[in-house]
């Protein structure tokens, strides 16, 4: 199996940090990015974790506060209206 290429954009500051780390570890930039990506993907982070980190949890001002946890809000969910 051959590797495939992935192109991303990073800020100049992040690029400098990557260059310093690669030099310090005596590794290529691609090696550092592959290791970081593999570590991130293995972390088991859920979509909820990502939304929480982005500050998107709890931003709705209306609706029940327990919408996602109270079973009474899910009554009939997934059933057809017939």
C-alpha positions as CSV (number, residue, x, y, z in Angstrom):
1,X,0.0,0.0,0.0
2,X,1.4,3.4,-0.9
3,X,1.0,6.5,1.1
4,X,-1.2,9.3,-0.2
5,X,-0.5,13.0,0.0
6,X,-2.5,15.4,2.1
7,X,-2.1,19.2,1.8
8,X,-3.1,21.5,4.7
9,X,-2.6,25.2,5.5
10,X,-1.1,26.3,8.7
11,X,-0.3,29.6,10.2
12,X,3.3,30.9,10.1
13,X,3.6,30.5,13.9
14,X,2.5,26.8,13.7
15,X,4.9,26.2,10.8
16,X,7.8,27.6,12.9
17,X,6.8,25.5,15.9
18,X,6.7,22.4,13.6
19,X,10.2,23.3,12.2
20,X,11.6,23.7,15.7
21,X,10.1,20.4,16.9
22,X,11.3,18.5,13.8
23,X,14.8,19.9,14.3
24,X,14.8,19.1,18.0
25,X,13.5,15.5,17.4
26,X,15.7,15.1,14.2
27,X,12.6,14.1,12.3
28,X,10.9,15.3,9.1
29,X,8.0,17.6,9.2
30,X,5.8,14.9,7.7
31,X,6.9,12.4,10.5
32,X,5.9,14.9,13.2
33,X,2.5,15.6,11.6
34,X,1.7,11.9,11.0
35,X,2.5,11.1,14.7
36,X,0.4,14.0,16.0
37,X,-2.5,13.0,13.7
38,X,-2.3,9.4,14.7
39,X,-2.3,10.4,18.4
40,X,-5.2,12.7,18.0
41,X,-7.3,10.1,16.1
42,X,-6.5,7.4,18.8
43,X,-7.6,9.8,21.6
44,X,-11.2,8.6,21.3
45,X,-12.6,12.1,21.3
46,X,-16.3,12.2,20.6
47,X,-18.2,14.8,18.6
48,X,-19.6,16.1,21.9
49,X,-16.0,16.7,23.1
50,X,-15.2,18.6,19.9
51,X,-18.4,20.7,20.2
52,X,-17.6,21.4,23.9
53,X,-14.1,22.4,23.1
54,X,-15.4,24.8,20.4
55,X,-17.7,26.4,22.9
56,X,-20.9,25.2,21.1
57,X,-22.5,23.3,24.0
58,X,-25.1,25.3,25.8
59,X,-25.4,28.2,23.4
60,X,-29.1,27.7,22.7
61,X,-31.1,30.0,24.9
62,X,-34.5,28.3,24.5
63,X,-35.7,24.8,24.9
64,X,-35.5,22.3,27.8
65,X,-32.1,22.1,29.5
66,X,-32.2,18.3,29.7
67,X,-33.2,17.7,26.0
68,X,-30.4,15.2,25.3
69,X,-30.6,13.3,28.6
70,X,-34.3,13.1,29.7
71,X,-36.1,10.1,28.1
72,X,-39.4,11.9,28.1
73,X,-38.2,14.1,25.3
74,X,-37.5,11.0,23.1
75,X,-41.0,9.5,23.4
76,X,-42.1,8.5,19.9
77,X,-38.8,9.4,18.4
78,X,-38.1,7.3,15.2
79,X,-41.7,6.2,14.9
80,X,-43.7,7.1,11.8
81,X,-46.7,9.4,12.3
82,X,-49.2,6.8,11.0
